[in-house]
């Protein structure tokens, strides 16, 4: 099973708390895994205390520095993004259903190299913010199957293997964590 970023960080903080987790380019400021895990945990608690909940959006406006990474991990740890409950809305004509429906979809990564993103429908969603269309029980399996999909070959740059997947708002996020990889500025291309 592939863990999400906060789980990986917590595990690294447990196994090698004093190892450098992140170093800020320019300032040389460093945080070890224990410090980063603690700071992200406190920031996540603040988000939850402020009422941030699953499905909410949080904007992080920050220069490329340690604070951004802390907030990114905190946002994921607070529960606003995960690999469950992405909502797809569409008309599943392949299921013989001609009305728009909203389907809850879970994400996972599979394949020998963990490069296939899999969308697994889990249920029909109704209510505000959805198509609000019921699906009869005898059609439900076919409708859910119509929303099942996979995207192969979802490789990250620089040969980094995907380690977690999730969704935030309408964005599908695939993250990869690696060790011992140095990328020079010249290797990046702006598009």
C-alpha positions, -999 to +999 in steps of 0.1 A: +000+000+000+012+035-008+012+059+020+004+096+018+030+123+024+021+130+061+024+092+068+057+090+051+070+121+070+058+107+104+075+074+097+108+091+087+105+112+119+102+080+139+130+061+121+156+090+117+144+120+136+177+139+134+183+134+097+179+165+075+144+165+059+146+197+040+172+225+034+163+259+022+183+270-008+200+303-002+196+307+035+209+272+044+181+268+070+174+231+077+148+211+095+152+176+105+124+150+102+113+154+138+111+192+135+093+191+102+068+165+114+061+185+146+057+219+128+034+203+101+014+186+128+009+219+147-001+237+115-026+209+107-041+212+142-045+250+137-063+244+103-087+219+119-093+242+149-102+270+124-129+247+110-111+235+079-127+202+068-125+176+040-133+192+007-124+228+018-099+248-001-068+264+015-046+288-005-009+287+004+008+319-008+045+316+000+079+319-015+097+287-023+109+280+012+105+255+041+073+272+053+056+262+020+064+226+025+053+227+061+019+242+051+015+217+022+020+187+045-003+204+071-030+209+046-029+172+036-027+161+072-057+183+082-078+161+059-087+186+031-070+164+005-067+127+003-072+098-021-109+093-013-140+111-023-131+129-056-164+136-073-169+130-110-200+143-128-211+130-162-236+112-182-228+074-183-243+066-217-223+034-219-243+022-189-276+030-207-282+060-184-290+093-200-290+116-170-261+134-154-249+118-122-222+126-096-200+097-085-176+095-056-142+081-068-112+069-049-077+072-063-049+047-061-016+039-079-009+005-093+014-013-117+048-028-115+064+007-113+035+024-095+028+045-126-009+038-133-034+061-117-066+042-110-101+058-105-124+035-085-161+046-083-175+040-048-210+055-048-236+079-062-235+114-047-266+135-043-273+169-027-258+204-031-228+206-054-237+174-073-259+165-102-284+155-075-296+125-095-306+092-079-296+060-097-320+030-094-304+001-075-307-022-106-286+003-127-261+013-100-234-013-108-234-004-145-233+034-138-204+030-113-185+008-138-189+035-165-169+059-143-140+034-136-108+044-154-071+042-153-043+064-166-011+045-173+024+059-175+020+087-150+057+093-144+071+121-125+101+142-137+137+131-131+128+094-127+111+100-093+086+072-086+051+082-074+046+076-037+012+090-031-019+103-048-047+126-038-071+153-049-076+188-038-106+205-053-106+195-090-069+188-090-055+153-090-021+153-073+006+127-077+036+131-054+069+114-053+095+114-026+131+105-033+165+105-016+198+115-030+185+133-061+200+166-070+185+186-098+202+216-112+183+248-121+194+242-157+175+209-158+142+228-153+123+241-183+097+268-180+066+264-202 
